Amino acid sequence: MQKYITVTPAPGTWTVRAGGAVIAESGNALELSEGDMPFVIYFPRSDVAMAFIDESEHTTTCPHKGTASYFNIMSKSATYENAVWSYEDPKDDVAQIKGYLAFAVQDGIAVEQV
C-alpha cells in the first residue's frame, strides 16, 4: 500500500520572500507530498530569519500530521497573519518535519527554488 504522505529531501536550494525580502534560504529543505495536493517545502528553522516570525495563537489539526502551530510574518511592508506553520510534535510517519517551517504562498509571499 502506498503511503498517503511522503517526505523527501527537496532538491537544490529554496528561498522564501515576504514583502520582497528573503526571509529563508536553504539547501536542506524537505518536500512533503500529501495525496493529490501540491507539495509543500519545509525549511529548517536554522535557515529562517526568525526575527521576522512571530508566534500566533492559531492552530489546526491534520489527521495525518498532527497539530500545527502558526506564525505571522512581520515584514517592513506588511504583516502576513498565520502564513507560517510548524508541527512541533508531528505523527510518526512525518517525524522528519519536526523543527521545520512551511510557508503559505500568497500575495506577497513566494516559495521558490533557485
N, C-alpha and C positions, 0 to 999 in steps of 0.2 A: 504494500500500500504506500502511495506517495505521501510525503509529509505536506501538510497544509501550508506551513511556513518554513522557509529556508533562510539561513543566514550565512553569507559568504563574504570573504574579503572583497571590497569594492576595488575594481582595477583602476590604477592611476591615482591622480591627485584630484581632490574635490574641494570646492570652496562654497561658502555661504556669504552672500552680500545682502545687507539690510540697510535701506536708506542710502545705497551707493557705497557703503563701507564694507570691506571684507572683515567679517567677524569670526570666520572659521576657515581653516585650510588644513587638509590632512591627506597624507598618503597612507593612513592606517584606518580609513573609514570602513564600515561594514554595509553591505547591501542586504536588506531584508525584503524578501518576496513573500507575499501573502495571498494565496488563492489567485483570483483573476485581477487583483488590484495592481496599480503601478508600483514598482519597487520603491523603497524608501532608503535613503542614505543616512546612516547613523555615524556621528562624529565622536571620537574620544573627547572627553571634557578637557584633557590637556591640550587639545588643538583648537579650543574655542576661547575667544576673548570673553571670559566670564564677567568682566566688568560691565558688559552691555546686557547681561542676562539677569533678570530679577524674578525671583520665585513668585508664582501665582497661587491662589488658593484652589484653582480649578483642578479637578481630577476626572478621569474617565476609567472605565474598566473594560478590558477586552477578554473574552473567554479563552483566547489562545496565548496572550502575552501577560496578562495580569493588570494591575492598576498603574495608570500613567499619571505622573505628576507633570504639571505645566509651568511654563515660564514665559515672561514677557521679554521682548527685546526693546531696549531703550537706545534709540539712535538719536543723532543730532536733529534729524528732521521729523521723526515720528516715534510713537510707541506702538509696537505690534503686540497686541494682547493675545496671550495663550498661543503664541506662534512657535513655541519650542516644547517638546515633551521628552520625557525620560521614564523608563521603567526601572525604578530603584530596586525592586525585588521581583524580577521577571520570572515567569514559569520556567521550569527546567528545559523545555525544548528550545527556548530562546535566551538561555542564560548568558550567551555571548554579548548581548546588548546592554548588560548591566554596566553603569558608568558611562554610557554613551547618550548623546542628544540627537534628536531628529528635529528638522525644521519644516514648518508648513510653507510650501511655495504659495505665494500670494502676491498681490500688487505691492511692490517694494521689497520683496524677499525672493532671492533666487538661489537655487542649489545647482551648481554646475561642475562638470568635470573639465579640468584644464589640462 
